[in-house]
């Protein structure tokens, strides 16, 4: 029983760290897209609509990962005890 709890804790911690890393990367991508959009708009580039579509897609990824992080909880130890 204790061994199962430790395995569950390790899995929960690993998943939480993985989701946090993905969320950091997705937010970073969102910031880079914003810079790209600003540059494209300043130069009058015709790629602005495509950049806007990319931003919407990355926003959706950020929302999904944020929800997953919320579900996992900040402390995996709390999930195991439930």
C-alpha distances in whole Angstrom, upper triangle without the diagonal:
4,5,5,6,9,10,11,12,14,15,16,18,20,21,22,24,26,27,28,30,32,33,35,36,37,39,41,42,43,45,47,48,49,51,52,53,55,57,58,59,61,63,63,61,61,57,56,55,53,51,51,49,47,46,45,43,41,41,39,36,36,36,33,31,31,30,27,27,27,24,22,23,24,21,18,15,17,16,12,13,14
4,5,5,6,9,10,10,12,14,15,16,18,20,21,22,24,26,27,29,30,31,33,35,36,37,39,41,42,43,45,46,48,50,51,52,54,56,57,58,60,62,62,60,60,56,55,54,52,50,50,48,46,45,44,42,40,40,38,36,35,35,32,30,30,29,26,25,26,24,21,21,22,19,16,13,15,15,11,12,15
4,5,5,6,9,10,11,12,14,15,16,18,20,21,23,24,26,27,29,30,32,33,35,36,38,39,41,42,44,45,47,48,49,51,53,54,55,57,59,60,61,59,58,55,54,53,51,49,49,47,45,44,43,41,39,39,37,35,34,34,32,29,30,29,26,25,26,24,21,22,22,19,16,14,17,16,12,14,16
4,5,5,6,8,10,10,12,14,15,16,18,20,21,22,24,26,27,28,30,32,33,34,36,37,39,41,42,43,45,47,48,49,51,53,53,55,57,58,59,57,56,52,52,51,48,47,46,44,42,42,41,38,36,37,35,32,32,32,29,27,28,26,23,23,24,21,18,20,21,18,14,13,15,13,10,12,14
4,5,5,6,9,10,10,12,14,15,16,18,20,21,22,24,26,27,28,30,31,33,34,36,37,39,40,42,43,45,46,47,49,51,52,53,55,57,57,55,55,52,50,50,47,46,45,43,41,40,39,37,35,35,33,31,30,30,27,25,26,24,21,21,21,19,16,17,18,15,11,10,12,11,7,9,11
4,5,5,6,9,10,10,12,14,15,16,18,20,21,23,24,26,27,29,30,31,33,35,36,38,39,40,42,44,45,46,48,50,51,52,54,56,56,54,54,51,50,49,47,45,45,43,40,40,39,37,35,35,33,30,30,30,28,25,25,25,22,20,22,20,16,17,17,14,11,10,13,12,9,11,14
4,5,5,6,9,10,11,12,14,15,16,18,20,21,23,24,26,27,28,30,32,33,35,36,38,39,41,42,43,45,47,48,49,51,53,54,55,52,52,48,48,47,44,43,43,41,38,38,37,35,33,33,32,29,28,28,26,23,24,24,20,20,21,19,16,17,18,15,12,11,14,13,10,13,15
4,5,5,6,9,10,10,12,14,15,16,18,20,21,22,24,26,27,28,30,31,33,35,36,37,39,41,42,43,45,47,47,49,51,52,53,51,50,47,46,45,43,41,40,39,36,36,35,32,31,31,29,26,26,26,23,21,22,21,17,17,18,15,12,14,15,13,9,9,11,9,7,10,12
4,5,5,6,8,10,10,12,14,15,16,18,20,21,22,24,26,27,29,30,31,33,35,36,37,39,40,42,44,45,46,48,50,51,52,50,50,46,45,44,42,40,40,38,36,35,34,32,30,30,29,26,25,25,23,20,20,20,17,15,17,15,12,12,13,10,6,6,9,8,6,9,12
4,5,5,6,9,10,11,12,14,15,17,18,20,21,23,24,26,27,29,30,32,33,35,36,38,39,40,42,44,45,46,48,50,51,48,48,45,44,43,41,39,39,38,35,34,34,31,29,29,28,25,24,25,23,20,21,21,17,16,18,17,13,14,14,12,9,9,13,11,10,13,15
4,5,5,6,8,10,10,12,14,15,16,18,20,21,22,24,26,27,28,30,32,33,35,36,37,39,41,42,43,45,47,48,49,46,46,42,42,41,38,37,37,35,32,32,31,29,27,27,26,22,22,23,20,17,19,18,15,14,16,15,11,13,14,12,9,11,13,11,10,14,15
4,5,5,6,9,10,11,12,14,15,16,18,20,21,22,24,26,27,29,30,31,33,35,36,37,39,41,42,43,45,47,47,45,45,41,40,39,37,35,35,33,31,30,29,27,25,25,24,21,20,20,18,15,16,15,12,11,13,11,8,10,10,9,5,8,10,8,8,12,13
4,5,5,6,9,10,10,12,14,15,16,18,20,21,23,24,26,27,29,30,32,33,35,36,38,39,40,42,44,45,46,44,44,41,40,39,37,35,35,34,31,30,30,27,25,25,24,21,20,21,19,16,16,16,13,11,14,13,9,10,9,8,6,8,11,10,10,13,15
4,5,5,6,9,10,11,12,14,15,17,18,20,21,23,24,26,27,29,30,32,33,35,37,38,39,41,42,44,45,42,42,39,38,38,35,33,33,32,29,28,28,26,23,24,23,20,19,20,18,15,16,17,13,12,15,14,11,13,12,11,9,12,14,13,13,17,18
4,5,5,6,9,10,11,12,14,15,16,18,20,21,22,24,26,27,29,30,31,33,35,36,37,39,41,42,42,40,40,36,36,35,33,31,31,29,26,26,25,23,21,21,20,17,16,17,15,12,13,13,10,9,12,11,8,11,11,11,9,12,14,12,13,16,17
4,5,5,6,9,10,10,12,14,15,16,18,20,21,23,24,26,27,29,30,31,33,35,36,37,39,41,41,40,40,36,35,34,32,30,30,29,26,25,25,23,20,20,19,16,15,16,14,11,11,12,9,7,10,10,6,8,8,8,7,11,12,11,13,16,16
4,5,5,6,9,10,11,12,14,15,17,18,20,21,23,24,26,27,29,30,32,33,35,36,38,39,40,38,39,35,34,34,32,29,29,28,26,24,25,23,20,20,20,17,15,17,15,12,13,14,12,9,13,13,10,11,10,11,10,13,15,14,16,19,20
4,5,5,6,9,10,11,12,14,15,17,18,20,21,23,25,26,27,28,31,32,33,34,36,38,38,36,36,33,32,32,29,27,27,26,23,22,23,20,17,18,18,14,14,16,14,10,12,14,11,10,13,14,11,13,13,14,13,16,18,16,18,21,22
4,5,5,6,9,10,10,12,14,15,16,18,20,21,22,24,25,27,29,30,31,32,35,36,37,35,35,31,30,29,27,25,25,24,21,20,20,18,15,15,15,11,10,12,10,7,8,10,7,6,10,11,9,11,11,13,12,16,17,15,17,21,21
4,5,5,6,9,10,11,12,14,15,17,18,20,21,23,24,26,27,29,30,32,33,35,36,34,34,31,30,29,27,25,25,24,21,20,20,19,15,15,16,13,11,13,12,8,9,11,9,7,10,12,10,11,10,12,13,16,17,16,19,21,22
4,5,5,6,9,10,11,12,14,16,17,18,20,21,23,24,26,27,29,30,32,33,34,32,33,29,28,29,26,24,24,23,20,19,20,18,15,16,16,13,11,14,14,10,11,14,12,11,14,16,14,15,13,15,15,19,20,20,21,24,25
4,5,5,6,9,10,10,12,14,15,16,18,20,21,22,24,26,26,28,30,31,32,30,30,27,26,26,23,21,21,20,17,16,17,15,12,13,13,9,9,12,11,7,10,12,11,10,14,15,14,15,15,17,17,21,22,20,22,26,26
4,5,5,6,8,10,10,12,14,15,17,19,20,21,23,25,25,27,29,30,31,29,29,26,25,24,23,20,20,19,16,15,15,14,10,11,11,8,6,9,9,6,7,10,10,9,12,14,13,14,14,16,17,21,21,20,23,25,25
4,6,5,6,9,10,11,12,14,15,17,18,20,21,23,24,26,27,29,30,29,29,26,24,25,23,20,20,20,17,15,17,16,12,12,14,11,9,12,13,10,10,14,13,11,14,17,16,16,15,18,19,22,23,22,25,27,28
4,5,5,6,9,10,10,12,14,15,16,18,20,21,22,24,26,27,28,26,27,23,22,23,21,18,19,18,15,14,16,14,10,12,13,10,9,13,13,11,12,15,15,14,17,19,18,19,18,21,21,25,26,25,27,30,30
4,5,5,6,9,10,10,12,14,15,16,18,20,21,22,24,26,26,24,25,21,20,20,18,15,15,15,12,11,12,10,7,8,10,7,6,10,10,9,10,13,13,13,16,18,18,19,18,21,22,26,26,25,27,30,30
4,5,5,6,9,10,11,13,14,15,17,19,20,21,23,25,25,24,25,21,20,20,19,15,15,16,13,11,12,12,8,8,11,9,7,10,12,10,10,14,15,14,16,19,19,19,18,21,22,26,26,26,28,31,31
4,5,5,6,9,10,11,12,14,16,17,18,20,21,23,24,23,24,20,19,20,19,15,16,17,13,12,14,14,10,11,14,12,10,14,15,13,14,17,18,17,19,22,21,22,21,24,25,28,29,28,31,33,33
4,5,5,6,9,10,10,12,14,15,16,18,20,21,22,20,21,17,16,17,15,12,13,13,10,9,12,11,7,10,12,10,10,13,15,13,15,18,18,18,21,23,23,24,23,26,27,30,31,30,32,35,35
4,5,5,6,9,10,10,12,14,15,16,18,20,21,19,20,16,15,15,14,11,11,12,9,6,9,10,6,7,10,10,9,12,14,13,14,17,18,18,20,22,23,23,23,26,27,31,31,30,33,35,35
4,5,5,6,9,10,11,13,14,15,17,19,20,19,20,17,15,17,16,12,13,14,12,9,12,13,10,11,14,13,12,15,17,16,16,20,21,20,22,25,25,25,24,27,29,32,32,32,35,37,37
4,5,5,6,9,10,11,12,14,15,17,18,17,18,15,14,16,14,11,12,14,11,10,13,14,11,12,16,15,14,17,19,18,19,22,23,22,25,27,27,28,27,30,31,34,35,34,37,39,39
4,5,5,6,9,10,10,12,14,15,16,14,15,12,11,12,11,7,8,10,8,6,10,11,9,11,14,14,13,16,18,18,19,22,23,23,25,27,28,28,28,31,32,36,36,35,38,40,40
4,5,5,6,9,10,10,12,14,15,14,16,13,11,13,12,9,9,12,10,8,11,13,11,11,15,15,14,17,19,19,19,22,24,24,25,28,29,29,28,32,33,36,36,36,39,41,40
4,5,5,6,9,10,11,12,14,13,16,13,12,14,14,10,12,15,13,11,15,16,14,15,18,18,17,20,23,22,22,25,27,26,28,31,31,31,30,34,35,38,39,38,41,43,43
4,5,5,6,9,10,11,12,11,12,10,9,12,11,8,10,13,11,10,14,15,14,15,18,18,18,21,23,23,24,26,28,28,30,32,32,33,32,36,37,40,40,40,42,45,44
4,5,5,6,8,10,10,9,11,9,6,9,9,6,7,11,10,9,12,14,13,14,17,18,18,20,23,23,23,26,28,28,29,32,33,33,33,36,38,41,41,40,43,45,45
4,5,5,6,9,10,10,12,11,9,12,13,10,11,14,14,12,15,17,16,17,20,21,20,22,25,25,25,28,30,30,31,34,35,35,34,38,39,43,42,42,45,47,47
4,5,5,6,8,8,11,11,9,13,13,11,13,16,15,14,18,19,18,19,23,23,23,25,28,27,28,31,32,32,34,36,37,37,36,40,41,45,45,44,47,49,49
4,5,5,6,5,8,7,6,10,11,9,11,14,13,13,16,18,18,19,22,23,23,25,27,28,28,31,33,33,34,37,38,38,38,41,42,46,46,45,48,50,50
4,5,5,6,8,9,7,10,12,10,11,14,15,14,17,19,19,19,22,24,24,25,28,29,29,31,33,34,35,37,39,39,38,42,43,47,46,46,49,51,50
4,6,8,11,12,10,14,15,13,14,18,18,17,20,22,22,22,26,27,26,28,31,31,31,34,36,36,37,40,41,41,40,44,45,49,48,48,51,53,53
4,5,9,10,10,14,15,14,15,19,19,18,21,23,23,24,27,28,28,30,32,33,33,36,38,38,39,42,43,43,42,46,47,51,51,50,53,55,55
4,6,9,8,11,13,13,14,17,18,18,20,22,23,24,26,28,28,30,32,33,33,36,38,38,39,42,43,44,43,47,48,51,51,50,53,56,55
4,5,6,10,11,10,12,15,15,16,19,20,21,22,25,26,26,28,30,31,32,34,36,36,38,40,41,42,42,45,46,50,50,49,52,54,53
4,6,7,9,10,11,13,14,16,18,19,20,22,24,25,26,28,30,31,32,34,35,36,38,40,41,42,42,46,46,50,50,48,51,54,53
4,6,5,6,9,10,11,12,15,16,17,18,20,21,23,25,26,27,28,31,32,33,35,36,38,39,39,42,43,46,46,45,48,50,49
4,5,5,6,9,10,10,12,14,15,16,19,20,21,22,24,26,26,29,30,31,33,35,36,37,37,40,41,45,44,43,46,49,48
4,5,5,6,9,10,11,13,14,15,17,19,20,21,23,25,26,27,29,30,32,33,35,36,37,40,41,44,44,42,45,48,46
4,5,5,6,9,10,11,12,14,16,17,19,20,21,23,24,26,27,29,30,32,33,35,35,38,39,42,42,41,43,46,45
4,5,5,6,9,10,11,12,14,15,16,18,20,21,22,24,26,27,28,30,31,33,33,36,37,40,40,39,42,44,43
4,5,5,6,9,10,10,13,14,15,16,19,20,21,23,24,26,27,29,30,31,32,35,36,39,39,38,41,43,42
4,5,5,6,9,10,11,13,14,15,17,19,20,21,23,25,26,27,29,30,31,34,35,38,38,36,39,42,40
4,5,5,6,9,10,11,12,14,15,17,18,20,21,23,24,26,27,29,29,32,32,36,36,34,37,40,39
4,5,5,6,9,10,10,12,14,15,16,18,20,21,22,24,25,27,27,30,31,35,34,33,36,38,37
4,6,5,6,9,10,11,12,14,15,17,18,20,21,23,24,26,26,30,30,34,33,32,35,37,36
4,5,5,6,9,10,11,13,14,16,17,19,20,21,23,24,25,29,29,32,32,30,33,36,34
4,5,5,6,9,10,11,12,14,15,16,18,20,21,22,23,26,26,30,30,28,31,34,33
4,5,5,6,9,10,10,12,14,15,16,18,20,21,21,25,26,29,28,27,30,33,31
4,5,5,6,9,10,11,12,14,15,17,18,20,21,24,25,28,27,26,29,31,30
4,5,5,6,8,10,11,12,14,15,16,18,19,22,22,26,25,24,27,29,28
4,5,5,6,9,10,10,12,14,15,16,17,20,21,24,24,22,25,28,27
4,6,5,6,9,10,10,12,14,15,16,20,20,24,23,21,25,27,25
4,5,5,6,9,10,11,12,14,16,19,19,22,21,19,22,25,23
4,5,5,6,9,10,10,12,13,16,16,20,19,18,21,23,22
4,5,5,6,9,10,10,11,15,15,19,18,17,20,22,21
4,5,5,6,9,10,12,15,15,18,17,15,19,21,19
4,5,5,6,9,11,13,13,16,15,13,16,19,17
4,5,5,6,7,10,11,14,13,12,15,18,17
4,5,5,7,10,11,14,12,12,15,17,16
4,5,9,11,10,13,11,9,13,15,13
4,7,8,7,10,9,7,10,13,12
4,5,6,9,8,7,11,12,12
4,6,9,8,9,12,14,14
4,5,6,7,10,11,12
4,5,5,7,9,10
4,5,5,7,9
4,6,5,7
4,6,5
4,6
4
